[in-house]
Amino acid sequence: MSLVRLLGFKTLACGCLAGHYRELATSREIAYIEEKGAACGVHGHRRNHTVTPERAARSAATVLTARAS
């Protein structure tokens, strides 16, 4: 376990709440799914699990595209 600094929160398009953190030892940015959205269908969005910021954004875009169809 390493120390992290909170950078902020973001609500994804699927309704999930993602917390963005910076790992102090390596300066790596980490995103955790803090809360899963009630209507979220993305399997990779699980509460208290990490996702890469790019993957979180891509998943949200996929959900938006799927809903628009």
C-alpha positions as CSV (number, residue, x, y, z in Angstrom):
1,M,0.0,0.0,0.0
2,S,1.3,3.5,-0.8
3,L,0.3,7.0,0.1
4,V,-1.8,8.9,-2.3
5,R,-3.0,12.5,-2.6
6,L,-6.6,13.2,-3.7
7,L,-6.7,15.3,-6.9
8,G,-10.5,15.4,-7.3
9,F,-13.7,13.5,-8.2
10,K,-15.4,13.1,-11.5
11,T,-18.9,11.7,-12.4
12,L,-18.5,9.6,-15.5
13,A,-21.2,9.5,-18.2
14,C,-22.4,6.1,-17.0
15,G,-23.1,7.5,-13.5
16,C,-20.1,6.2,-11.7
17,L,-18.1,8.4,-9.4
18,A,-14.4,8.2,-10.0
19,G,-11.8,9.6,-7.5
20,H,-8.5,10.7,-9.0
21,Y,-5.4,10.3,-6.9
22,R,-1.6,10.8,-7.3
23,E,0.7,8.2,-5.8
24,L,3.3,10.1,-3.8
25,A,6.2,7.7,-4.3
26,T,6.0,7.5,-8.1
27,S,3.8,10.5,-9.1
28,R,1.6,8.1,-11.0
29,E,-2.1,9.1,-11.4
30,I,-4.7,6.5,-10.3
31,A,-8.4,6.5,-10.7
32,Y,-10.7,4.5,-8.3
33,I,-14.4,3.9,-8.9
34,E,-15.7,5.2,-5.6
35,E,-19.4,4.5,-6.3
36,K,-20.9,2.5,-9.2
37,G,-23.7,4.3,-11.0
38,A,-27.2,2.7,-10.7
39,A,-27.5,2.3,-14.5
40,C,-23.9,1.5,-15.3
41,G,-23.4,-1.5,-17.5
42,V,-19.6,-1.4,-17.6
43,H,-18.3,-4.6,-16.0
44,G,-14.9,-3.0,-15.2
45,H,-16.5,-0.3,-13.0
46,R,-16.5,-2.0,-9.6
47,R,-16.6,-0.1,-6.4
48,N,-13.1,0.5,-4.8
49,H,-11.3,-0.9,-7.8
50,T,-8.7,1.0,-9.9
51,V,-9.1,1.9,-13.5
52,T,-6.7,3.8,-15.7
53,P,-8.0,7.4,-16.4
54,E,-7.9,6.6,-20.2
55,R,-9.9,3.4,-19.7
56,A,-12.5,5.2,-17.5
57,A,-13.0,7.9,-20.2
58,R,-13.2,5.3,-23.0
59,S,-15.7,3.2,-21.0
60,A,-17.9,6.3,-20.5
61,A,-17.7,7.2,-24.2
62,T,-18.7,3.6,-25.1
63,V,-21.8,3.9,-22.8
64,L,-22.8,7.2,-24.4
65,T,-22.5,5.7,-27.9
66,A,-24.5,2.6,-26.9
67,R,-27.3,4.8,-25.4
68,A,-27.4,6.9,-28.5
69,S,-28.1,3.9,-30.7
